[in-house]
Amino acid sequence: MSKELISKSSVDINASSFDIWEALVKPEIAKEYFFGAEIVTDWEVGSSITFKGEFNGNRYEEKGVLLNVKPNSQLQYSHWSHFDGLPDEPENYRTWTFDITEENGTNILSISEDNIPTEKQKNRSDEFWTEALLKIKRLVEK
């Protein structure tokens, strides 16, 4: 199993970094692009973050720890899901990093997800993040 696979996606968003940040940290907005998942956290570095929901009729709970919280700039947390079929152990957590940067008057939202176990899962992450970023773009450009 290769742990060096990384999924990366980005999108230009015609909105303020504050509006993009709000989409990342407000559970009612995040629910729109995380397939209805309820996000529970206090947004403090070192705190837990959980994603609870239902997928194809099955209840799930995914979890992680907040690693970096820089408002309007970067949000980073670890993430573990039983959908990967791997034990809940530190080496099986992925790291999700959201970066908001400004370039030529436009904000860019980028996501990277590392520690992906297989090429198939990387491809799935690539598809998921491309779709999620486009949903975020639509939500904040309203």
Buried (B, 14 or more C-beta within 10 A) or exposed (E): EEEEBBBEBBBEBEBBBEBBBBBBBEEEBBBBBBEEBBBBBEBEEEBBBEBBBEEEEEEBEBBBBBBEBEBBEBBBBBBBBEEBEBEEEEEBBBBBBBBBEEEEEEBBBBBBBBBBBEEEBBEBBBEBBBEBBBBBBEBBEE
